[in-house]
Amino acid sequence: MAFPRLIFFLMLAIIPICNAQGLKLGYYEKTCPGAEAIVEKTTSHYISRAPTLAAPLLRMHFHDCFIRGCDGSVLLNSTKNNLAEIDAIPNQSLRGFQVIEAAKSELEQKCPGVVSCADILALVARDAISLIKGPYWNVPLGRRDGKVSIMLEALFNLPPPFANITTLKAQFASVGLNAKDLVVLSGGHTIGNSHCSSFTSRIYNFTGKGDTDPTMDANYVAQLKSKCTSINDVKTIVEMDPGSFKIFDGSYYSLVAKRRGLFQSDAALLDDNETKAYVKLQAMSHGSTFFKDFAESMEKMGRIGVLTGKAGEIRKRCSFIN
C-alpha cells in the first residue's frame, strides 16, 4: 500500500486550506432576494416525497468540501479529456443531484448567473437535514464554483470506511478540522444506508484469513452476515443506524459504544481518548449536545477552502463548467 499512501500525502499538498473570507449571512439579499427561500422550497419538494434523500445530500456536501474545498467540484460531470470526482469509487453511490439542478434552474430563471452551485449544495444539505427534524445551522454564503474536478483526488483523499483513527485525524486536520469535528461529523451516520461492500471485509476476511474483526460485537456480526451473504455482495444495502436510520438523533453513539459501528472508521473512534470520550458522553446522555455540536462542525466544514471574490466562476449548470 506504499504507492497509494504516497499519492495520499502528495494530494494533501494541493487541497486548499480553510478559508472563510468573503462568506457572510444574507449574501444574496440584494443580488437575488429570496434565493435561500427558493432553495428551501425546492429541497422541501423532494424531501417531503423521499426523506431518505437527506443522507446522500449531506454526504454530497461532505464529499465536496473535502476535495478542493466547498466549491461544487463534486457536481461536475467527467468529459472526454478529464475524469471528474463524480466518477471516483466513493462518489459513485451519491444521490440527489436532481435536487441541486432543480434549485439551480429555479434560481437561474430569477437571477441568472448570480447564485453558485457550491452555495446551493451547502444550503440543500442544511435544509434537507433540518426538514427531517435534524439540527439547523447557519450557512454563510458567497462561495464560487471551482473549475477543476479530478477523480484521483476524490479516490485518495475522501476518508474511507476502512480508515484507522490516525488516518482519519490526519485527513480531517488537512482541511482544518480537528478530532472533535471528526467524531461529531461521523454522527451523520445516524441516517442513511450503506452497500455491504463497504464493510464485508470486517465480517468475512478481516486479516486475510477468513476471520472477523474482533472489535465488533458478535451478535451484530451475525446480523450483518444474514443480510450480506458473502464478501462479494455489492448490491445489498443495510441501515447504518439499525432501527432509526431515518431519524437524525444521537443513537449512532450508543451503537459505536456497544461495538456496533458499521465501518472500521466508526469503530476507530474508540481508539483515541478524545473521540472515545465524546462517544461515551453522547451515548450516556442520549445525544444531549449532539445537535449543537453538529451544527457548529457543519458550519465550520462549509468554510473549507472556499473560492470567493473573483476566483472560480458562477456556473450556469452545476454539472458543466461555463
Summary of the structure (lengths in Angstrom):
residues: 322
radius of gyration: 19.3
end to end distance: 38.2
largest distance: 62.7
contacts: 1097
relative contact order: 0.18
helix: 52%
strand: 4%
